[in-house]
Each structure stands twice: as structure tokens, then as C-alpha cells.
Amino acid sequence: MPSTPSTANLLRDLRRREGRSLRSAAADIGVAPSQLSRLERGQRGMGPEISDKLASYYGVPADVISIARGEVPADVVEIILSNPEAITELRRRYGPASSASGE
């Protein structure tokens, strides 16, 4: 299954932030450059092993990539189900409108 546009954009942005070429990042991660390219273009999905390798390489929590893939960690789901008001609070504090208002 292909990855979502947000996953593809995240991966490309993380690599560019590190100033790495596609080939050098792929070699460091242990995947073929063509595989990383397809991930960054949203043409290929990834399993947990690749997801974990990418998170480790780019220095981000594995949950960041999982969430970009549309997978919400089970503990986060439980928190939200137990505290539905948290969704509104998160949007208020961290959503696009909050940065525009200077919060």
C-alpha cells in the first residue's frame, strides 16, 4: 500500500533538514535509493521495521512517523477516549489558528 502524502512529505523534509542526498541517506538507512525515493514520493508503503529505521536515522520519535502514516498509538487512543475534551484543547493550543494568534 502506498504511503500517505503527509508521510512522503515528512520523510523528504526530514532528509532535507539533515542536508543529506537521497543516495547517502538510503545507504545509511540500509535501503536502496529507489526504495527511499518511492517512500518520499508516496509510491510505496512501509512496515514497522523501515519506519523504525527511518525514525532512528532522522532522530525523531517512532510515533511521529507512525502518526504521519495514519497510525495512532494505542495509548494515545486510550487517552483521547478517556478525555475527549483533550482534542479541543490540543487544537486550541497547537493548531494553525493558535500560531496565527500568537499563542
MIRO-821602 format. One record per atom (N, C-alpha, C): atom name; x, y, z; residue number from 1; residue in one letter. Coordinates in steps of 0.1 Angstrom, whole numbers, plus 2048, in hexadecimal, padded with zeros to 3 digits. Atoms other than C-alpha are relative to their C-alpha. Example, Ala and Ser with C-alpha at 12.3 -4.5 7.8 and 13.67 -1.06 7.14 Angstrom:
BEGIN
{'N'; {809; 7F4; 800}; 1; 'A'}
{'CA'; {87B; 7D3; 84E}; 1; 'A'}
{'C'; {809; 80C; 800}; 1; 'A'}
{'N'; {7F7; 7F5; 800}; 2; 'S'}
{'CA'; {889; 7F5; 847}; 2; 'S'}
{'C'; {7F8; 80B; 808}; 2; 'S'}
//
This chain:
BEGIN
{'N'; {809; 7F4; 800}; 1; 'M'}
{'CA'; {800; 800; 800}; 1; 'M'}
{'C'; {809; 80C; 800}; 1; 'M'}
{'N'; {7F8; 7F3; 801}; 2; 'P'}
{'CA'; {80E; 823; 7F7}; 2; 'P'}
{'C'; {7FF; 807; 80E}; 2; 'P'}
{'N'; {801; 7F7; 7F4}; 3; 'S'}
{'CA'; {816; 83B; 813}; 3; 'S'}
{'C'; {7F8; 80C; 7FD}; 3; 'S'}
{'N'; {808; 7F5; 801}; 4; 'T'}
{'CA'; {802; 859; 81A}; 4; 'T'}
{'C'; {808; 80C; 7FC}; 4; 'T'}
{'N'; {7F8; 7F4; 804}; 5; 'P'}
{'CA'; {80C; 87C; 80C}; 5; 'P'}
{'C'; {807; 806; 80C}; 5; 'P'}
{'N'; {7FA; 7FA; 7F4}; 6; 'S'}
{'CA'; {813; 887; 830}; 6; 'S'}
{'C'; {80D; 7F8; 804}; 6; 'S'}
{'N'; {7F4; 808; 7FD}; 7; 'T'}
{'CA'; {82B; 86A; 835}; 7; 'T'}
{'C'; {80B; 803; 7F6}; 7; 'T'}
{'N'; {7F7; 7FD; 80A}; 8; 'A'}
{'CA'; {83C; 870; 814}; 8; 'A'}
{'C'; {807; 80E; 802}; 8; 'A'}
{'N'; {7FB; 7F3; 7FE}; 9; 'N'}
{'CA'; {840; 895; 81B}; 9; 'N'}
{'C'; {809; 801; 80D}; 9; 'N'}
{'N'; {7F9; 801; 7F3}; 10; 'L'}
{'CA'; {84C; 88E; 83F}; 10; 'L'}
{'C'; {80E; 7FA; 7FD}; 10; 'L'}
{'N'; {7F4; 807; 803}; 11; 'L'}
{'CA'; {867; 876; 832}; 11; 'L'}
{'C'; {80A; 809; 7F8}; 11; 'L'}
{'N'; {7F7; 7F7; 809}; 12; 'R'}
{'CA'; {874; 88E; 817}; 12; 'R'}
{'C'; {805; 80C; 809}; 12; 'R'}
{'N'; {7FC; 7F4; 7F8}; 13; 'D'}
{'CA'; {874; 8AC; 830}; 13; 'D'}
{'C'; {80A; 7FC; 80A}; 13; 'D'}
{'N'; {7F6; 804; 7F6}; 14; 'L'}
{'CA'; {887; 898; 84A}; 14; 'L'}
{'C'; {80D; 7FE; 7F9}; 14; 'L'}
{'N'; {7F4; 802; 807}; 15; 'R'}
{'CA'; {8A1; 88E; 831}; 15; 'R'}
{'C'; {807; 80D; 7FC}; 15; 'R'}
{'N'; {7FB; 7F3; 804}; 16; 'R'}
{'CA'; {8A5; 8B1; 823}; 16; 'R'}
{'C'; {805; 808; 80C}; 16; 'R'}
{'N'; {7FC; 7F9; 7F4}; 17; 'R'}
{'CA'; {8A7; 8BF; 846}; 17; 'R'}
{'C'; {80E; 7FC; 805}; 17; 'R'}
{'N'; {7F3; 805; 7FD}; 18; 'E'}
{'CA'; {8C5; 8A9; 84C}; 18; 'E'}
{'C'; {80A; 803; 7F6}; 18; 'E'}
{'N'; {7F7; 7FC; 80A}; 19; 'G'}
{'CA'; {8D4; 8B5; 82C}; 19; 'G'}
{'C'; {806; 7F4; 7F9}; 19; 'G'}
{'N'; {7FC; 80D; 806}; 20; 'R'}
{'CA'; {8D7; 891; 81E}; 20; 'R'}
{'C'; {7FB; 7FE; 7F3}; 20; 'R'}
{'N'; {805; 804; 80D}; 21; 'S'}
{'CA'; {8D5; 885; 7FB}; 21; 'S'}
{'C'; {7F8; 7F4; 801}; 21; 'S'}
{'N'; {808; 80C; 800}; 22; 'L'}
{'CA'; {8BD; 86A; 7F3}; 22; 'L'}
{'C'; {809; 7F3; 801}; 22; 'L'}
{'N'; {7F7; 80C; 800}; 23; 'R'}
{'CA'; {8D9; 851; 7EC}; 23; 'R'}
{'C'; {807; 7FE; 80D}; 23; 'R'}
{'N'; {7F8; 801; 7F4}; 24; 'S'}
{'CA'; {8ED; 859; 80B}; 24; 'S'}
{'C'; {7F6; 7FC; 80C}; 24; 'S'}
{'N'; {809; 803; 7F6}; 25; 'A'}
{'CA'; {8CE; 857; 821}; 25; 'A'}
{'C'; {7FC; 7F1; 7FF}; 25; 'A'}
{'N'; {804; 80E; 803}; 26; 'A'}
{'CA'; {8C3; 836; 811}; 26; 'A'}
{'C'; {80B; 7F6; 805}; 26; 'A'}
{'N'; {7F5; 809; 7FC}; 27; 'A'}
{'CA'; {8E5; 827; 816}; 27; 'A'}
{'C'; {801; 7FF; 810}; 27; 'A'}
{'N'; {7FF; 800; 7F1}; 28; 'D'}
{'CA'; {8E6; 831; 83B}; 28; 'D'}
{'C'; {7F4; 7F9; 806}; 28; 'D'}
{'N'; {80C; 807; 7FA}; 29; 'I'}
{'CA'; {8C3; 824; 841}; 29; 'I'}
{'C'; {800; 7F1; 7FD}; 29; 'I'}
{'N'; {7FF; 80E; 804}; 30; 'G'}
{'CA'; {8CA; 803; 82F}; 30; 'G'}
{'C'; {7F5; 7FC; 7F6}; 30; 'G'}
{'N'; {80A; 803; 80B}; 31; 'V'}
{'CA'; {8B1; 806; 812}; 31; 'V'}
{'C'; {805; 805; 7F3}; 31; 'V'}
{'N'; {7FD; 7FC; 80D}; 32; 'A'}
{'CA'; {8B4; 80A; 7ED}; 32; 'A'}
{'C'; {7FC; 80F; 7FE}; 32; 'A'}
{'N'; {805; 7F2; 803}; 33; 'P'}
{'CA'; {8B3; 82F; 7E1}; 33; 'P'}
{'C'; {7F2; 800; 7F9}; 33; 'P'}
{'N'; {80D; 800; 806}; 34; 'S'}
{'CA'; {896; 825; 7CB}; 34; 'S'}
{'C'; {7F4; 7FE; 80A}; 34; 'S'}
{'N'; {80A; 803; 7F6}; 35; 'Q'}
{'CA'; {883; 818; 7E9}; 35; 'Q'}
{'C'; {7FD; 80D; 808}; 35; 'Q'}
{'N'; {802; 7F3; 7F8}; 36; 'L'}
{'CA'; {889; 839; 7FD}; 36; 'L'}
{'C'; {7F9; 80A; 7F7}; 36; 'L'}
{'N'; {806; 7F6; 809}; 37; 'S'}
{'CA'; {87F; 84D; 7DE}; 37; 'S'}
{'C'; {7F1; 7FD; 7FF}; 37; 'S'}
{'N'; {80E; 803; 801}; 38; 'R'}
{'CA'; {85E; 83A; 7DB}; 38; 'R'}
{'C'; {7F9; 803; 80D}; 38; 'R'}
{'N'; {806; 7FC; 7F3}; 39; 'L'}
{'CA'; {857; 83F; 800}; 39; 'L'}
{'C'; {7FE; 80F; 801}; 39; 'L'}
{'N'; {801; 7F1; 800}; 40; 'E'}
{'CA'; {85E; 865; 7FC}; 40; 'E'}
{'C'; {7F6; 805; 7F6}; 40; 'E'}
{'N'; {80A; 7FC; 809}; 41; 'R'}
{'CA'; {846; 866; 7DF}; 41; 'R'}
{'C'; {7F3; 7FB; 803}; 41; 'R'}
{'N'; {80C; 806; 7FC}; 42; 'G'}
{'CA'; {82B; 853; 7F0}; 42; 'G'}
{'C'; {7FC; 7F5; 7F7}; 42; 'G'}
{'N'; {803; 80B; 809}; 43; 'Q'}
{'CA'; {82D; 836; 7D7}; 43; 'Q'}
{'C'; {802; 7F3; 807}; 43; 'Q'}
{'N'; {7FE; 80D; 7F9}; 44; 'R'}
{'CA'; {836; 81C; 7F1}; 44; 'R'}
{'C'; {7FD; 802; 80F}; 44; 'R'}
{'N'; {803; 800; 7F2}; 45; 'G'}
{'CA'; {82A; 814; 813}; 45; 'G'}
{'C'; {80C; 7FA; 808}; 45; 'G'}
{'N'; {7F5; 805; 7F8}; 46; 'M'}
{'CA'; {841; 809; 830}; 46; 'M'}
{'C'; {7FA; 7F8; 80C}; 46; 'M'}
{'N'; {803; 808; 7F4}; 47; 'G'}
{'CA'; {840; 7EF; 84B}; 47; 'G'}
{'C'; {806; 806; 80C}; 47; 'G'}
{'N'; {7FB; 7FB; 7F4}; 48; 'P'}
{'CA'; {849; 7F4; 86F}; 48; 'P'}
{'C'; {80F; 801; 801}; 48; 'P'}
{'N'; {7F1; 801; 7FF}; 49; 'E'}
{'CA'; {86E; 7EA; 86A}; 49; 'E'}
{'C'; {806; 80C; 7F9}; 49; 'E'}
{'N'; {7FB; 7F4; 808}; 50; 'I'}
{'CA'; {874; 805; 84F}; 50; 'I'}
{'C'; {7FC; 80D; 808}; 50; 'I'}
{'N'; {804; 7F4; 7F9}; 51; 'S'}
{'CA'; {860; 81E; 863}; 51; 'S'}
{'C'; {809; 803; 80C}; 51; 'S'}
{'N'; {7F7; 7FE; 7F4}; 52; 'D'}
{'CA'; {875; 818; 882}; 52; 'D'}
{'C'; {80E; 804; 7FC}; 52; 'D'}
{'N'; {7F2; 7FC; 806}; 53; 'K'}
{'CA'; {896; 81B; 86D}; 53; 'K'}
{'C'; {800; 80E; 7FD}; 53; 'K'}
{'N'; {801; 7F2; 804}; 54; 'L'}
{'CA'; {88A; 83C; 85F}; 54; 'L'}
{'C'; {800; 809; 80C}; 54; 'L'}
{'N'; {802; 7F7; 7F4}; 55; 'A'}
{'CA'; {880; 84A; 881}; 55; 'A'}
{'C'; {80E; 801; 807}; 55; 'A'}
{'N'; {7F3; 800; 7F9}; 56; 'S'}
{'CA'; {8A2; 83F; 890}; 56; 'S'}
{'C'; {80A; 809; 7F8}; 56; 'S'}
{'N'; {7F6; 7F9; 808}; 57; 'Y'}
{'CA'; {8B6; 84D; 873}; 57; 'Y'}
{'C'; {7FE; 810; 800}; 57; 'Y'}
{'N'; {803; 7F2; 800}; 58; 'Y'}
{'CA'; {8A4; 86F; 873}; 58; 'Y'}
{'C'; {7FF; 806; 80E}; 58; 'Y'}
{'N'; {801; 7FB; 7F3}; 59; 'G'}
{'CA'; {8A3; 871; 898}; 59; 'G'}
{'C'; {7F3; 806; 805}; 59; 'G'}
{'N'; {80D; 7FC; 7FC}; 60; 'V'}
{'CA'; {87E; 874; 89D}; 60; 'V'}
{'C'; {7F9; 7F4; 807}; 60; 'V'}
{'N'; {807; 80B; 7FA}; 61; 'P'}
{'CA'; {867; 85F; 8B3}; 61; 'P'}
{'C'; {7F9; 7F8; 7F5}; 61; 'P'}
{'N'; {807; 809; 809}; 62; 'A'}
{'CA'; {859; 841; 8A1}; 62; 'A'}
{'C'; {7F1; 803; 7FE}; 62; 'A'}
{'N'; {80E; 7FC; 801}; 63; 'D'}
{'CA'; {836; 84E; 8A9}; 63; 'D'}
{'C'; {7FE; 80B; 7F6}; 63; 'D'}
{'N'; {802; 7F5; 80A}; 64; 'V'}
{'CA'; {83C; 86C; 892}; 64; 'V'}
{'C'; {7FD; 7FA; 7F3}; 64; 'V'}
{'N'; {802; 806; 80D}; 65; 'I'}
{'CA'; {83F; 856; 874}; 65; 'I'}
{'C'; {7F4; 7F7; 800}; 65; 'I'}
{'N'; {80D; 807; 7FF}; 66; 'S'}
{'CA'; {823; 83F; 880}; 66; 'S'}
{'C'; {7F4; 808; 7FE}; 66; 'S'}
{'N'; {80C; 7F7; 801}; 67; 'I'}
{'CA'; {80B; 85C; 883}; 67; 'I'}
{'C'; {7FF; 805; 7F2}; 67; 'I'}
{'N'; {801; 7FC; 80E}; 68; 'A'}
{'CA'; {815; 869; 861}; 68; 'A'}
{'C'; {7FB; 7F5; 7F7}; 68; 'A'}
{'N'; {805; 80C; 808}; 69; 'R'}
{'CA'; {80D; 846; 854}; 69; 'R'}
{'C'; {7F1; 7FE; 803}; 69; 'R'}
{'N'; {80E; 802; 7FD}; 70; 'G'}
{'CA'; {7EA; 84A; 863}; 70; 'G'}
{'C'; {7FE; 7F6; 80C}; 70; 'G'}
{'N'; {801; 809; 7F5}; 71; 'E'}
{'CA'; {7F1; 833; 881}; 71; 'E'}
{'C'; {802; 807; 80D}; 71; 'E'}
{'N'; {800; 7F9; 7F3}; 72; 'V'}
{'CA'; {7E9; 841; 8A3}; 72; 'V'}
{'C'; {804; 7F5; 80A}; 72; 'V'}
{'N'; {7FC; 80A; 7F6}; 73; 'P'}
{'CA'; {7FB; 82F; 8BF}; 73; 'P'}
{'C'; {7F4; 7FD; 80A}; 73; 'P'}
{'N'; {80B; 805; 7F8}; 74; 'A'}
{'CA'; {7E3; 81B; 8D5}; 74; 'A'}
{'C'; {7FF; 808; 80D}; 74; 'A'}
{'N'; {802; 7F9; 7F3}; 75; 'D'}
{'CA'; {7EB; 82E; 8F5}; 75; 'D'}
{'C'; {7FB; 80E; 7FD}; 75; 'D'}
{'N'; {806; 7F3; 804}; 76; 'V'}
{'CA'; {7E3; 84F; 8E3}; 76; 'V'}
{'C'; {7F1; 7FF; 7FE}; 76; 'V'}
{'N'; {80E; 802; 802}; 77; 'V'}
{'CA'; {7C2; 841; 8D8}; 77; 'V'}
{'C'; {7F8; 7FF; 80D}; 77; 'V'}
{'N'; {806; 801; 7F2}; 78; 'E'}
{'CA'; {7BA; 837; 8FC}; 78; 'E'}
{'C'; {7FF; 80D; 807}; 78; 'E'}
{'N'; {800; 7F3; 7F9}; 79; 'I'}
{'CA'; {7C3; 859; 909}; 79; 'I'}
{'C'; {7F5; 809; 7FA}; 79; 'I'}
{'N'; {80B; 7F8; 807}; 80; 'I'}
{'CA'; {7AC; 86A; 8EF}; 80; 'I'}
{'C'; {7F2; 7FB; 803}; 80; 'I'}
{'N'; {80D; 806; 7FD}; 81; 'L'}
{'CA'; {790; 852; 8F5}; 81; 'L'}
{'C'; {7FC; 803; 80E}; 81; 'L'}
{'N'; {803; 7FD; 7F2}; 82; 'S'}
{'CA'; {792; 858; 91A}; 82; 'S'}
{'C'; {7FF; 80F; 803}; 82; 'S'}
{'N'; {800; 7F1; 7FE}; 83; 'N'}
{'CA'; {796; 87E; 916}; 83; 'N'}
{'C'; {7FD; 807; 7F2}; 83; 'N'}
{'N'; {803; 7FA; 80D}; 84; 'P'}
{'CA'; {784; 889; 8F6}; 84; 'P'}
{'C'; {802; 80F; 7FF}; 84; 'P'}
{'N'; {7FD; 7F2; 800}; 85; 'E'}
{'CA'; {788; 8AD; 900}; 85; 'E'}
{'C'; {80E; 804; 7FD}; 85; 'E'}
{'N'; {7F2; 7FE; 803}; 86; 'A'}
{'CA'; {7AD; 8A9; 8FB}; 86; 'A'}
{'C'; {802; 804; 7F1}; 86; 'A'}
{'N'; {7FF; 7FD; 80E}; 87; 'I'}
{'CA'; {7A7; 8AB; 8D5}; 87; 'I'}
{'C'; {7FE; 80F; 7FE}; 87; 'I'}
{'N'; {803; 7F1; 802}; 88; 'T'}
{'CA'; {798; 8CE; 8D7}; 88; 'T'}
{'C'; {80C; 808; 806}; 88; 'T'}
{'N'; {7F5; 7F9; 7FA}; 89; 'E'}
{'CA'; {7B4; 8D9; 8EE}; 89; 'E'}
{'C'; {80D; 7FF; 7F8}; 89; 'E'}
{'N'; {7F5; 801; 809}; 90; 'L'}
{'CA'; {7CF; 8CC; 8D7}; 90; 'L'}
{'C'; {7FF; 809; 7F4}; 90; 'L'}
{'N'; {802; 7F8; 80B}; 91; 'R'}
{'CA'; {7C0; 8DD; 8BA}; 91; 'R'}
{'C'; {801; 80F; 803}; 91; 'R'}
{'N'; {7FF; 7F2; 7FC}; 92; 'R'}
{'CA'; {7BD; 8FD; 8CD}; 92; 'R'}
{'C'; {80E; 805; 802}; 92; 'R'}
{'N'; {7F3; 7FC; 7FC}; 93; 'R'}
{'CA'; {7E0; 8FD; 8DA}; 93; 'R'}
{'C'; {80A; 7FF; 7F5}; 93; 'R'}
{'N'; {7F6; 803; 809}; 94; 'Y'}
{'CA'; {7F3; 8EE; 8BD}; 94; 'Y'}
{'C'; {7FC; 801; 7F1}; 94; 'Y'}
{'N'; {805; 800; 80D}; 95; 'G'}
{'CA'; {7DD; 8F1; 89E}; 95; 'G'}
{'C'; {805; 80D; 7F8}; 95; 'G'}
{'N'; {7FC; 7F5; 808}; 96; 'P'}
{'CA'; {7E4; 909; 881}; 96; 'P'}
{'C'; {7FB; 80E; 805}; 96; 'P'}
{'N'; {805; 7F3; 7FC}; 97; 'A'}
{'CA'; {7CE; 924; 88F}; 97; 'A'}
{'C'; {807; 805; 80D}; 97; 'A'}
{'N'; {7F9; 7FC; 7F4}; 98; 'S'}
{'CA'; {7E1; 925; 8B0}; 98; 'S'}
{'C'; {80D; 807; 7FD}; 98; 'S'}
{'N'; {7F4; 7F9; 803}; 99; 'S'}
{'CA'; {802; 92F; 89F}; 99; 'S'}
{'C'; {7FD; 80D; 7F9}; 99; 'S'}
{'N'; {804; 7F3; 806}; 100; 'A'}
{'CA'; {7F0; 94A; 88B}; 100; 'A'}
{'C'; {7FC; 80A; 80A}; 100; 'A'}
{'N'; {805; 7F6; 7F6}; 101; 'S'}
{'CA'; {7E2; 959; 8AB}; 101; 'S'}
{'C'; {80B; 803; 80A}; 101; 'S'}
{'N'; {7F5; 7FD; 7F7}; 102; 'G'}
{'CA'; {804; 959; 8BC}; 102; 'G'}
{'C'; {801; 7F8; 80D}; 102; 'G'}
{'N'; {800; 808; 7F3}; 103; 'E'}
{'CA'; {7FD; 93F; 8D7}; 103; 'E'}
{'C'; {80C; 7F7; 800}; 103; 'E'}
//
